[in-house]
Amino acid sequence: MNFFALLLLAASCAYVLSRWLKLPSLPVLIASGMALNLSGLLPADVGPGAATTGGDDHANAAMRMLEFGLLFLVFASGVELAPRRFSSHTRTVGWVAAIQFSASALIGIATSHWLVGLPWLESCYLGFGLAASSTLVVLRQLRVRKAMFEPFGRVLTGVLLLQDVALIAVIVVLSRVSSGNTHTGLGNISLGLGETVLLGAAAWVAQRHIIPALIRRMKPDEESLLLWLVATLFCFLGIAQVLRLPLIVGAFAGGFVFSAFPLSGLVRGQISSLTDFFLALFFVALGVLVGVPAAAHWWSAVQLSLIVIVFTPPLVTAIAEWRGMNTRASIETGLLLAQTSEFSLLLGLSGLAIGHVSIAGFEILALTTIITMTLTPFIGRENVARFLLPFHPLRRKIHAPGSPEGHILVLGCGKAGMWTVKHLRKASENILVVDDDAIVCSELARLGINVLRGDAADEHLLERAGAGKAKLIICSMRRVGDAIKVLQSLKNVPVLVRVFEESEARAVEKAGGIPIETAAA
């Protein structure tokens, strides 16, 4: 109980400090856990070595706290990952996820074996751990930027889902690997994968049929719905335990049950406070368990972190552009995927429990996760993507149809903007639309409307679209910051900007634009 109280105290202090210093809370939570480890307030048996050997109560308490916090975060991740959200970008999602996960895993395995010096089996754990990105961190960044439903946000969501599913399969396979009889090992692996598929199918049936029917019939209030969530989590954890599957499989399947719209919106509000609670405890407990490892472990973790941060963005950018995403969205996708996952820690913990991963290997993987997660809020910012944009060696060249002037330029049409475009066309106006959504661009081209696919805030694209010679610009891009950037580069053309809040309207007016509130529009 005292140990739990100390974790809560450290988490509270970390949140206060992060607010005061205006820093992301994640690195401060981890640092507070490390400081708690060094403070002398904890019993001497709490530390990375003691916790992983499982030989004492306090170390076991720290490990159980870490594991349960992880399982709840995995459950919350399952709620967020609805396949329908990225259904219009299936091919892009599939190619990015498959190539990035496979290439990152191979490089991670080779690096862990030859550079860090770990055995092949342990290197497989670290290599696959480096291949997955954090659903928790990436979705949080997308919410902060209000980009969850942008095309690149949908692609990111899909890639995260496929990564999580792939890593769950890896955890099942590696947990069944035996140094004994090969045929027995293959049989165990096949059985484990089959049971995982059955559990996933049960979750899908529950999502599509059972849960919606129960909701319609029983109409639970908020408290009852929260109890349903917890009961479902423990139900799937129990099934995973009976099938001798890793508990992460049950947690993810339980969350997936509630991922369908509109139920996911209701559930998200119910579990948001619990998610924040376990998030804080998880990162503080992680800091306590890792403590301050040896310098050699830090150096190995820094090397692996550099591989993730340097290798992932250009690879993902190249694949995403190849599949049709614009340059800036591709760069942002790569930057936001450049970290390891909370699933990676569960992979390491599962290997640690069965003797496949050493204490040193787990510490290196945990440190790599800490470093990359900590850096993501800084390197995943929009201004970093804009800074890198001019250095892209293969930046796509976009050519406008002819040399337009005296036209109406629509920036960021979207599905909702189609109504405006159709009315302008009925008025016999000369229209040119710029949008980064492949489906919208295809529909406009089918209707015979001039369209450019790309980033509407790109100065080079604006020049080719004749923005300076247009008689009117209608800007309905998702980010008001992009609209302000357009206003700063165009001074003699009237620009109508769609806004959602009064603060956005004031910013647009200050930049010389004409704000159109959504309600008025």
Secondary structure, 3 states (H helix, E strand, C coil): CHHHHHHHHHHHHHHHHHHHHCCCHHHHHHHHHHHHHHCCCCCCCCCHHHHHHCCCHHHHHHHHHHHHHHHHHHHHHHHHCCHHHHHHHHHHHHHHHHHHHHHHHHHHHHHHHHCCCCCHHHHHHHHHHHHCCCHHHHHHHHHHCCCCCCHHHHHHHHHHHHHHHHHHHHHHHHHHCCCCCHHHHHHHHHHHHHHHHHHHHHHHHHHHHHHHHHHHHHCCCHHHHHHHHHHHHHHHHHHHHHCCCCHHHHHHHHHHCCCCCCHHHHHHHHHHHHHHHHHHHHHHHHHHHHCCCCHHHHHHHHHHHHHHHHHHHHHHHHHHHHCCCCHHHHHHHHHHCCCCCHHHHHHHHHHHHCCCCCHHHHHHHHHHHHHHHHHHHHHCCHHHHHHHHHHCCCCCCCCCCCCCCCCEEEECCCCCCHHHHHHHHHCCCCEEEEECCHHHHHHHHHCCCEEEECCCCCHHHHHHCCHHHCCEEEECCCCHHHHHHHHHHCCCCCEEEEECCHHHHHHHHHCCCEEEECCCC
